Amino acid sequence: MSFVPHPIGSLAPFDKTPRTRLVFGCGVLNRLGALSAELGAKRVLLVTDRGIVAAGHVARAVESLQGVGVAVTVYDAVRENPTTVDVARCLAVARDAGVDLLVGLGGGSSMDTAKGTNFLLTNGGEMKDYWGVGKASRPMLPLIAVPTTAGTGSECQSAALIADEQTHQKMACLDPKAAARVALLDPELTVSQPPRVTAVTGVDALAHAVETAVTTIRDSVSLMYSHEAFKRLIHALPRVLEAPADLDARGQMLLGAAFAGTAIEYSMLGAAHSAANPLTAHFNVVHGAAVGLMLPQVIRFNAGGDPSILRAYAELASAAELATVGGGTDRALEALVSRVEFILNRAGIPRSLTEAGVDSSRIPQLADEAAHQWTAKFNPRSCAGADFVAMYEAALRPRGDGNGRG
């Protein structure tokens, strides 16, 4: 996998093979056993967290696996934002059980822990050895990813995001061999999410669709996924927040998150994620909330650069029928930002750094760290520390957006 920037708006060449089989539909968790058997599994490690156990999803998964004669070991100690310690603990269980297939059941943290375990179980060493792209030299075990949130899209990505326990540096370990063989997308599993989790993970997925649509390495295939994800997410998220049991809306969210995750695999992310990570690290702003808080500022910053970036945002708005490019790119941009801000308000995302509890005196430090985040280099408009300072300062107080906030 290589990341070669191309001029914005050009028809870039591509060479892509889908790595992950998508199995979608209500109740498809019941197919987990059969799909594992198709991959030759005899002993499975199911990686999850205790909340998923309490929701009853693990029991259903175990029943499906055991129903086809597959032995199952459950590791249910996954923590949010997993570190090298979490991977080490899961690895010990995997080794003891002699597993030949992994299942990541839960949110992005469960899938990241499963992927991180797969790296070390099959290739040895430490997580830092795989920080970067394509550093695993040996084959990896098959992985089935079963998301219970519509957010990270990790089920369609080849990256394990693991933080160093000592330095807290988040390491992105990408390798095609780490991608799930199968992603099981069952909307019924997402109904058990607490409302706040639905909101922040949904905003994260929406931000993925927006950012991937404008990165420097986007291409025809990634744009197809970005636009398809955005038009599903932008309309389904308010419906899910209003009616959590709406399975059609839940399904649209799950597909949107998976498509946005696929777009990330092809085109990466941008400055909104770069600006969000320091907010999470220093002020414990939940990732989805941090990304959402900064997203309108980043859109406006990017749109002030090359005119083709403005057009890319206008085309995104057009894909979701929020506006048309023919009606004017500036008008389409405002329609896009307005709709995003409406979603943020509806989801209860803090609309300012002040509201999120961020100390304004720390902005220079936050900006310096944001400029060194790995996603910043894919942003369509070059952004240095001073640019992040300006974006953070613009986010200090909420904008008046006509939706009852600010």
N, C-alpha and C positions, 0 to 999 in steps of 0.2 A: 504494500500500500504506500503510495507516494502522494505528496501534496504539492502540486505545481500550480501556482497562481496563473491566471490568465486575464487578459484585459476584460474589464466589466462589459457585459453585453455581447461578447463574442460567442460564436458557436464553438465551444470547446470540444475537442475529441474526448472520447471515453471508452473504457474497456471494463465492463462490470458483469459479474456473475452473482446473482442472489445466493447468499450463503445459508439463509434461514427459511425453512418451510413454515408458512403461516397456516395455522388451523384455528378457525374462528367460528364461534357460535355459542349460544346458551347451552350449558351442560357439557361442553367438550372436555371439561376436566375428567369426565368419566373415561375418556380415551387415553389417558396418561399411561395406563398399564400396557395397552395394545401398542402404542407408539414406542414405548421403551423396549418392548419385546422385538419390535421391528428392527431396532438398533442393536439387537443382540444382548440386551442387558440381562444379567443374572443377579447382581447385587447393586442396589441403588443407594446413593446418599441423597436424602432430601434436605435441602438447606433452606431454613425458614426462620421466623421469629415467633415469640410466644403469643403475640397478638393474633397471628394467623392460625395458630393452634387453637386459641380460644374461640375464634370465629367458626371453627369446625372444618375449615378447608383442608387441613393436614390429614384429618381422619378420612375424608373422602379420597384424597390422593393415595394414601396408604392402602385403602381398600381396593382401589383400582389396580395398583401395582401388585398387591398380593393375590388379586383375583386371577392373574395370569402366571402365577408362580414365581414372581420376582421378589427376592428378599429386600427389605427396606430398613435402612438405618436413618433415623431422624436427628439432624442437628438443628436445634431450635433456639440457639443463643445469639442469633444475628443482632447486631446493634446498628443504629442509624449511623451513617457515614463510617463504614467499617475501616479499621486500621490493620496494620500488619499483625497485631496481636489477635484480632478476630480471625484472620486467615490462618494463623498458626494453630489456633484452637480447633478450627474446623478441619484443618489438614490432619491433625492427630487422629481425629475420629475417622476420617476417610481412610487413613492408612490401616488403622485397626480393623476396619470393616472389609478391607480388600475390595473396594467398589470398582465397578467398571462403567458406571454412568452416573452423572450428576443431574439433579433437578433443583433449579432455583425457583422457589415458590414464595412470592411476596412482592415487595417493592424493589426499587433499584438496589437497595443495600443487600438484600438476599441474593440477587443475581450477581452483584459485584463480588460478594463473598464466595459464591460458588465458582465464579470465573477465576478469582485469585487463587483459590484452592486448587483448581485444575492446573494452573501454571506450575505451581510448586510440586504437586503430586506427580506430574508427568515429566517435568523438566528440571526439577531440583532448584537449589539456590534460594535466593531471597527475592521479595517483590521488587526491590530496587533494580535487580538484574534485568527486569522486563519493562522498565520505565522507558517509554518510547514506542517505536513501531517495529513489529516483526522480529522480536528478539528471542522467541521460542524456537529452538532447533529441532525438537522432537514432536511427534504427533501428540494431540491431547485427547482426553476422553470425550465422548459425546455428551452434550449438555442439552437439556430441555428446559426452557425458560417459561414460567407460568406467572405473568404479572397479576397482582391483585390491586394495583393502582394504575390509573391512566395518567402517567407522568413522564418518567425518565426515558422510556423507549429503549431501555437497556436490553430488552429481549431481542432487539434487532441490531445490536451493535457488537463489535468485536473487542470492546474496551472493558477492562476492569479498572474502576477508580478506587484506589486504596490509599489511605493516608498513612504516612510514617508515624508510628506511635510516639516517637520522641520529638521530631521536628514539626509534626502536624502538617507537613507538606503533602498535598494530595498528588499522588502519582497516577498518571494515565498510562496504563499498560495495554497497548493495542496489538493484536495479532489476529489474522484471519482464522487461525486454528481455534481461537477462544470463542468465536461466535457460536450461538446456539444452533444446533441442528434443526430444532423445532421450537417454535413459539406457539404456545397454547393460549389463545385469546378467548376467555370465557367471561362475558359481561356480568354474569351472576356473581362472580367472585369480587367484583368491585363495589357491590351494593353494601357490603359490610364496612366500608371505609367510614370513619368519622367524618362529619361535614367539613371540618377544617382541613383534613387530609385531602379530601376531594377537591377543595378549593385551591390549595397551594400546589398540589401536583398537577392539577389541570392548568393552572397559570404557567407552570414550568413547561408543560407540553406545548402550550400556545407560543411561548417564547422560543422554543425550539423551531417551530414552524416559521416564525418571523425571521429569526436570525439566519437559518439555513438558506432562506430565499435570497439573501443578498451577499453571502460571503464571497471572497475572492476566488474560491475554487469550486463554486457551484457550477453545475453543467445541466444539460437537458434532462438527464435522469433525476438528479437531485431536485431540480425545480418541480418536476412532476410530483414527487413525494411531498415537497414543501407545500405546494399549492393545495394538493388534495388533503393534507393534514390540516392546513389552516381553515379551509372552508368547512370541514367537519367540526373542528374544535371551537371556532368562533361562534357557531350557532348552538352547538350542543352543550357547552359549559354552562350557560345561564339556565338551560332546561334542567340539567342535572342538579344544579344548586337549588332550583325551585322545587323539583320533584325527584328526590334521590332514588326512588324505586322505579323510575322510568328506564326500562331495560333497553329501549331503542336508543335513547340518549346516551346511556352507559356504553352501549356498543359503538356508537359513533365516537365517543371519547377514547375508547380502547383502540379502535382502528386509527384514529387521528394521532394518538401517542406513538403507536407502532410505526406509522408512516413517517412521522417527524423523527423518530429514532433512526429510521433507515436513511433519511436525509442527512442526519448528523454523520452517519457512517461514510457518506459520500462527500459531504461539503463542510463538515465541522461547524463551529459556532463562532460568535463574535464578541463584541465589547460588553454587551449586557451581562453575559456570564463572567467576563473578566472583572467587571465592576462589582458583581454580586458576591464573588467568593471571599474577598476581604471583609465584607459586611457580616458574612456568616462566621468567619474565623474570629473576628474581634468583638462582635456585638451579638452573636448568637441569633442573627436574623435568619429564620428558616429559609432554606435555599430558594424555594419557589417564590416566597415573598420578596426576597432580595432581588431576584431576577426581574420580577414584575415591577417592583419599585423603580428600577433603573431603565426598564425597557423603553418607556416613552422618551426619556432623555436621549437614549442612544439612537432611536429612530430619527429624532429631529437633528441630532448631530450628524449622522450619516447622510441624511437627505440634503444637508448643506454642502456636500462635497460634489463629486462628479455628477452631472445631470443624469447619467445612466443609473445611478443608485436611486435617485428619486423615481425614475421610471420603474425600477424593479419593485419598489414599494407600491407604486400605483398599480402594477400588474397583479400584485398580491391582493390588493383591495378589490380589484376587478374579479379575480378568481372566486372570491367569496360574495360577489355581487353587492359589495358595499359602495362601489362607485365604478366609473368606467375611465379607462385611460383617455378615451376620446373627449371626455368631459373636462379634461385638464389634469395634469399630474399633481399640481399643488392641491387642487380640490380633493383628489383621490387620497393624497397623503393625509389631509386633515380628517377625511372620513375614516381612514385606517387608525390614526391615533385616537380619534374620538371613540371608536368602537373598542379599542384596547383599553382605554381609560374607563369606559363603562364596565367592562369585564372586571377590571381590577377593583373598582368600587363595589361591584356586586359580590366579588369574592372576599371582600374585607381585607384587601392587601393594604398595608400602610402606604400612604401616598406621599410621604416625605421622610427624609432621614430623621428629622426631629421626631416625628410620630413613631418611628422605629427605634428610637432611643440611641441614635448615633451621635457621638460627641463631635461637633463640627471642628474642634481643634485637631482632630485626628485625620482630617481630610488629606493633608499632604502625604501622610504615611499610607493611607488607603489608596491614594492615586498612584503612588510609586509601586505598590504591590499589584494593583490592577494592570498597570502597564507591562508588568512582567509575567502576567498569566498567559498560558500557552494559547488560549483561544483568541487573544488580542491580535495575533499575527494574521488571522483569517478575516478580521473585520474589513469591510469594503473601503472604509476611510481610515487612513493611518492615524493612530491615536497614541500620543506620548503622555507622559505624566501630567503635563499642563492641561491636556485635553480632558483627562479624567478629573482633574481638579474642577474644571469648568462644569462638567456633567454632575459631579457630586454637589457642587454649590447650587446648581440649578434645581437639584432635588431636595434642597434643605427645607423648602416650604412647598406645600401643595399648590398646584396650579388651579385656577378656576376653570372647571371643565364642563359646566352646565349640567352636571349629574348630581347635584346636591352635596358636593364636596368642595372644599377650598373656597 
